[in-house]
């Protein structure tokens, strides 16, 4: 569980990330032991988020980093992934991302004051996740195991280097 004072601190930090990095946070959650109700007295807070940059940042010859990581201060660990990285990780059934999408503790996004992804959209994403996640992908890191319906044509996509 996340106390109201800590929730306010997390929201303040997320606002600073948006200003400093010129991003918009689309989705923010608590991850780890506090999200799932088994925190110990020395557990830290693991705030995770998905962000999007302005369009011109995606058109650069040298892409910007696809993660934002803040130093851990006062038991507060905050980091996030760019939406492009997030979608690529979703495609490969990335376990931390699956945890984020199913976290029972969400933080309101900053600029909209609520979820940019509507609750219905998030539920749709969770349903797709449950139907398409591959147990084999958990056993084989880096695999691109993603079950598809019979008769689906697969088009190869270049791997990231």
C-alpha positions in Angstrom: 0.0 0.0 0.0 1.1 3.6 -0.6 0.4 6.2 2.0 -1.2 9.5 0.9 1.9 11.5 1.8 4.1 9.2 -0.3 1.5 9.2 -3.2 1.8 13.0 -3.2 5.6 12.8 -3.3 5.5 10.4 -6.2 3.1 12.7 -8.1 5.4 15.6 -7.4 8.4 13.7 -8.7 6.4 12.6 -11.8 5.5 16.2 -12.5 9.2 17.1 -12.3 10.1 14.3 -14.7 7.6 15.6 -17.2 9.0 19.1 -17.0 12.7 18.2 -17.0 12.5 15.5 -19.7 9.8 17.2 -21.9 7.7 14.0 -21.8 4.1 13.2 -21.0 3.5 10.3 -18.6 0.7 8.1 -20.0 0.5 5.5 -17.2 2.1 5.2 -13.8 1.9 2.4 -11.2 3.4 1.0 -8.1 5.4 -2.1 -8.7 6.9 -4.7 -6.4 6.1 -5.6 -2.9 4.1 -2.5 -1.9 1.8 -3.0 -4.9 1.1 -6.6 -4.0 0.7 -6.2 -0.3 3.7 -8.0 1.0 6.0 -5.1 1.8 8.4 -5.4 4.7 9.3 -2.4 7.0 12.4 -1.7 4.8 10.7 -2.1 1.4 11.2 0.8 -1.0 8.6 2.3 -3.2 8.8 1.3 -6.8 7.0 3.8 -9.0 7.0 2.9 -12.7 5.7 4.7 -15.7 5.3 4.8 -19.4 6.0 8.0 -21.2 5.8 9.6 -24.7 8.0 12.2 -26.2 7.1 14.9 -28.7 6.9 13.7 -32.3 10.1 15.5 -33.3 12.1 13.4 -30.8 11.2 10.2 -32.6 12.4 11.6 -35.9 16.0 12.3 -34.7 19.0 10.6 -36.4 20.3 9.6 -33.0 17.4 8.5 -30.8 17.1 9.6 -27.2 17.3 7.1 -24.4 14.2 5.0 -24.1 14.3 4.9 -20.3 14.2 7.5 -17.6 15.8 6.5 -14.3 15.9 8.6 -11.2 18.4 8.0 -8.4 16.9 6.2 -5.5 16.2 8.8 -2.8 14.5 8.2 0.6 13.3 4.7 -0.4 11.7 6.1 -3.6 12.8 4.3 -6.8 11.2 5.9 -9.9 11.8 4.9 -13.5 9.9 4.6 -16.8 10.0 3.4 -20.3 9.2 5.1 -23.6 6.0 4.0 -25.3 7.9 2.5 -28.2 10.1 0.4 -25.9 6.9 -0.5 -23.9 5.1 -1.8 -27.0 8.1 -3.8 -28.1 8.4 -5.4 -24.7 4.6 -6.1 -24.7 5.1 -8.0 -27.9 7.6 -10.3 -26.2 5.6 -10.9 -23.0 8.0 -9.0 -20.8 7.4 -10.0 -17.2 8.0 -6.6 -15.5 5.7 -5.0 -18.0 3.0 -7.6 -17.4 3.3 -6.8 -13.7 2.9 -3.1 -14.4 -0.2 -3.6 -16.5 -1.8 -5.8 -13.7 -0.7 -3.7 -10.7 -3.5 -3.0 -8.4 -2.0 0.4 -7.4 -2.0 3.1 -10.1 -0.9 6.7 -9.8 -2.8 9.4 -11.7 -1.0 10.7 -14.7 0.2 14.2 -14.3 -1.0 16.5 -17.1 -4.4 15.0 -17.5 -5.1 14.5 -13.8 -6.3 11.0 -14.6 -5.5 8.2 -16.9 -4.7 9.0 -20.5 -5.4 5.3 -21.2 -9.1 5.1 -20.2 -9.9 2.4 -17.8 -11.8 0.5 -20.5 -8.7 0.7 -22.7 -6.6 -0.6 -19.9 -9.0 -3.5 -19.4 -8.9 -4.2 -23.1 -5.1 -4.2 -23.0 -5.1 -6.6 -20.0 -7.5 -8.9 -21.8 -5.2 -9.0 -24.9 -2.3 -9.6 -22.5 -4.0 -12.6 -20.9 -5.0 -14.1 -24.3 -1.7 -13.5 -26.0 1.1 -13.7 -23.4 3.3 -16.7 -23.9 4.5 -18.9 -20.9 7.4 -19.9 -23.2 8.5 -16.3 -23.3 8.9 -16.3 -19.6 11.1 -19.3 -19.7 13.2 -18.0 -22.6 14.4 -14.4 -22.1 14.8 -12.5 -25.4 12.4 -14.9 -27.2 9.9 -13.4 -29.5 7.3 -16.0 -28.6 3.9 -14.6 -29.2 1.1 -17.0 -30.1 -1.0 -16.1 -33.1 -4.2 -17.6 -34.5 -3.9 -20.3 -37.1 -3.7 -18.8 -40.6 -2.1 -15.5 -39.5 0.6 -14.3 -41.8 3.7 -13.2 -39.9 5.9 -10.4 -41.3 9.4 -10.4 -39.9 10.5 -7.2 -38.1 14.1 -6.1 -37.8 15.5 -6.7 -34.4 16.7 -3.7 -32.3 20.5 -3.5 -32.1 
